[in-house]
Amino acid sequence: MRLTWLYIKNTVRWCCLLAMLGACSSVSKKAKSFEDLPKEYTGLKKMVLVPTEVAGHEFYIDVIPVTYQDFRKYVQAGGTIAAYWDEATYNKSLQPVTGINWYHAVDYCNWRSKMEGLSPAYVPSGKLDTWGYPGWRLNKESEGYRLPFESEFMTAARGGKGKRAYPWGDRFDPAKANYDNERGVKIGKWWRLAKVNELPKNDFGIRGMSGNVWHWCNDWHTTNRTKVLKGGSWGSINPKYLQINYRSFSAPSNYNFDIGFRCVRPAYGISRRDSTAQKAAQRKFYQYQTSHYNQPLRIDYYGTKFTQRLATFLGDYFPQSLYFLEQVDAQPKITPLQMAQAIVSVTQQHNINPLFLTAIMVSESGLGSCSFPRWYNNPMAFHWQNRLMVNGLPTYQAMPGKLNRKYRNLKAAFQAFCYGIRRNIYYAAARENLYDFHMVYVGYESDVWLYTIARVFKDVAGIRFEADEPMQNAGAMIYHDWEQIKQRIKTPRPTSLHQYDKTRHTSPPQTSTKTISGRYYLIAGSYTHLASAQQKLQHLRQAGFANPRLLQSQRRLRVAFDAGYQTRQLAVIAKQKLKTTYTDVWIWRGR
């Protein structure tokens, strides 16, 4: 018995020793094989090999961020468009794609893996994040594409040159980075996004690691609440935010005008040949959610609990807001809580919903994290028209139609907004739904404006305020004295306050399909470009919808699921049936 026990004990020892030797051999083999790895890898995009201090942890990273040109392939395969896809200033082939939240970037990574026959790096976690969105976790055994860890981003950005501050060295060079050196004045080489090939390479041959766009990283900044952002952007106000070791963050459900991404993949398992074999695998693409409503509708907008919730939202989503970082004219640097308090205070004076004012700032300037009007204390870009810049910079005593208005502080801008929104033309539009209201307020059809407004109401207060929900009386979500307003106003048919700006949008070509006046249509999307609309039409057909159609609407092309319904009630029933498959569907009445 004793001999048997000694035999077993010695056998276990030998097995452990052999396992250790095998592990050491494996590590040694990985370390030695680094030189044998291809220095470049080209799948759907060109990548370069990045060495690390720990053998076996080498990785490949995209030479340039994911561009609109790259992202277009994902959209053509059935993927969801980016937030500013139809904005003329964006969606230029060689610009980095923006308007992407963390979950959308993860979906692109998984799609790219599938296209190259790799196992997806991300799988559903089965849990919701703090803001109520379905989470994803990283499968660390996958060889597929993923977002970089913060440490990987920093290693790649430094180009193998120690602890340098910027990709090119320790001293900042404004000619090598696109950031907000203009401060409200149109000067310099770049205005908003730069083309990716206009930014210099570092010693690894990687472009655009400082400035132009923030990059989503894989890491949590605050667990289950915010993800790490690296690199700075065109909206960054100081070179220090472009330094490699600087860390920012945002809620993973947030998208913004200056947030993009690039991909990495582990070096192990990479062969010398390209793996661009396109796998025609059916998959369900990411869709932006507006349907997670968990909180009651009865809210004390002027209570401490709401103000704190609003402050948490502002801080988690927009830490790079100009007003949290720097004094602007007579507006001192403030905290998210102080901004929330100012919003609540001013809107209470005017009986305006503080969520509506907040949503306008988010939709038009990313709460002052981007845009040039913010330097004049105007994060709402209220009636902002860049064409007026030719007449001079904004002033305090601006004449309407002559010069843009400048505000001494945020409260003055908030007051002006509240006065402006209390006009009969807005009251009349608010009798209908948010879609009809936005056609007056915005002056043209904008899906991203509608979705952004809905997202703010949902994320902060769990309230459903979408293009067609409520079906009428959108004013109840905007004005706290709506019932009194309705009793004293006349209701002329609203017309737009804004002259259509042909420099921003182009009219789509005429289509043969006519809109039938009075019918209610379920809309899957609206576009300025015929090609985008036709792609959506094709996707609906492939999904089994026999009679989708294009509808001409103002200066947009709408894609409808079918021929429409005679009553709103029938359309609502049809929308409910689509709810499990298509979360972003809205009802539009033909005119």
HUKAZI-V15659 format. One record per pair of residues at least 6 apart in sequence whose ideal C-beta (glycine too) atoms are under 6 Angstrom apart, sorted by sequence separation. I is the first residue (numbers start at 0). J is the second residue. If there is no record, write none. Layout:
BEGIN
I_J, I_J
END
This chain:
BEGIN
40_46, 51_57, 74_80, 83_89, 84_90, 128_134, 157_163, 163_169, 181_187, 200_206, 235_241, 299_305, 326_332, 360_366, 364_370, 367_373, 397_403, 406_412, 456_462, 475_481, 478_484, 526_532, 564_570, 50_57, 112_119, 173_180, 180_187, 220_227, 298_305, 325_332, 346_353, 397_404, 428_435, 429_436, 441_448, 474_481, 549_556, 550_557, 577_584, 39_47, 126_134, 167_175, 198_206, 372_380, 394_402, 428_436, 456_464, 539_547, 49_58, 198_207, 218_227, 231_240, 364_373, 550_559, 38_48, 109_119, 124_134, 156_166, 231_241, 343_353, 346_356, 370_380, 393_403, 395_405, 574_584, 48_59, 49_60, 124_135, 195_206, 216_227, 322_333, 342_353, 367_378, 372_383, 391_402, 393_404, 394_405, 428_439, 437_448, 453_464, 524_535, 536_547, 548_559, 36_48, 109_121, 124_136, 177_189, 195_207, 390_402, 393_405, 453_465, 464_476, 46_59, 216_229, 547_560, 46_60, 121_135, 342_356, 364_378, 46_61, 47_62, 81_96, 83_98, 213_228, 214_229, 342_357, 387_402, 546_561, 82_98, 105_121, 122_138, 177_193, 214_230, 363_379, 364_380, 387_403, 544_560, 546_562, 570_586, 44_61, 45_62, 81_98, 213_230, 363_380, 449_466, 532_549, 81_99, 120_138, 193_211, 360_378, 375_393, 40_59, 213_232, 227_246, 228_247, 360_379, 212_232, 228_248, 359_379, 507_527, 120_141, 209_230, 210_231, 227_248, 228_249, 314_335, 508_529, 208_230, 209_231, 211_233, 313_335, 507_529, 536_558, 67_90, 118_141, 120_143, 225_248, 234_257, 504_527, 535_558, 30_54, 33_57, 68_92, 119_143, 175_199, 233_257, 532_556, 29_54, 67_92, 117_142, 118_143, 120_145, 225_250, 226_251, 232_257, 310_335, 313_338, 29_55, 70_96, 117_143, 310_336, 532_558, 66_93, 67_94, 26_54, 220_248, 66_95, 67_96, 310_339, 377_406, 105_135, 309_339, 375_405, 376_406, 525_555, 526_556, 64_95, 65_96, 112_143, 210_241, 112_144, 178_210, 209_241, 376_408, 434_466, 525_557, 111_144, 176_209, 177_210, 306_339, 376_409, 433_466, 73_107, 176_210, 177_211, 524_558, 166_201, 377_412, 381_416, 432_467, 522_557, 523_558, 108_144, 376_412, 512_548, 514_550, 73_110, 108_145, 306_343, 379_416, 436_473, 512_549, 522_559, 523_560, 432_470, 510_549, 520_559, 521_560, 431_471, 433_473, 432_473, 510_551, 160_202, 166_208, 191_233, 158_201, 159_202, 166_209, 520_563, 158_202, 165_209, 213_257, 429_473, 519_563, 158_203, 212_257, 213_258, 215_260, 322_367, 429_474, 518_563, 519_564, 214_260, 301_347, 320_366, 321_367, 330_376, 212_259, 320_367, 320_368, 429_477, 506_554, 519_567, 317_366, 319_368, 327_376, 507_556, 155_205, 504_554, 317_368, 519_570, 156_208, 321_373, 521_573, 300_353, 442_495, 521_574, 439_493, 179_234, 442_497, 177_233, 179_235, 439_495, 178_235, 179_236, 426_484, 430_490, 426_488, 178_241, 253_316, 427_490, 521_584, 522_585, 152_216, 427_491, 176_241, 250_315, 345_410, 423_488, 428_493, 522_587, 250_316, 351_417, 427_493, 149_216, 171_238, 249_316, 519_586, 520_587, 43_111, 341_409, 345_413, 349_417, 146_215, 147_216, 148_217, 149_218, 341_410, 345_414, 424_493, 519_588, 146_216, 148_218, 146_217, 247_318, 518_589, 247_319, 42_115, 516_589, 515_589, 516_590, 514_589, 152_229, 149_227, 164_242, 329_407, 330_408, 328_407, 329_408, 330_409, 446_525, 444_525, 362_448, 156_243, 362_451, 153_243, 225_315, 361_451, 58_151, 129_223, 358_452, 361_455, 60_155, 128_223, 129_224, 358_455, 94_192, 357_455, 94_194, 95_195, 93_194, 93_195, 354_456, 88_191, 49_154, 354_459, 49_155, 256_365, 444_553, 255_365, 104_215, 444_555, 151_263, 257_369, 256_369, 101_215, 97_212, 147_263, 95_212, 144_262, 467_585, 466_585, 467_586, 130_250, 132_252, 144_264, 130_252, 355_477, 142_265, 101_226, 352_477, 142_268, 350_478, 66_195, 350_479, 350_480, 63_195, 234_368, 234_369, 62_205, 63_206, 64_207, 312_459, 102_251, 101_251, 309_459, 100_252, 100_253, 100_254, 108_262, 99_254, 47_203, 98_254, 104_260, 47_204, 97_256, 115_274, 116_276, 131_291, 97_258, 97_259, 116_278, 298_460, 96_259, 114_277, 95_259, 289_453, 113_278, 113_280, 294_461, 293_461, 292_461, 292_463, 82_254, 289_465, 106_285, 103_285, 102_285, 183_371, 183_374, 182_374, 64_259, 65_260, 65_261, 64_261, 61_261, 61_262, 60_263, 58_263, 59_264, 79_284, 78_284, 79_285, 58_265, 77_284, 79_286, 58_266, 57_266, 40_269, 36_266, 41_273, 42_274, 42_275, 37_271, 290_582, 288_582, 286_582, 130_458, 82_447, 87_503, 85_526, 85_527, 77_538
END
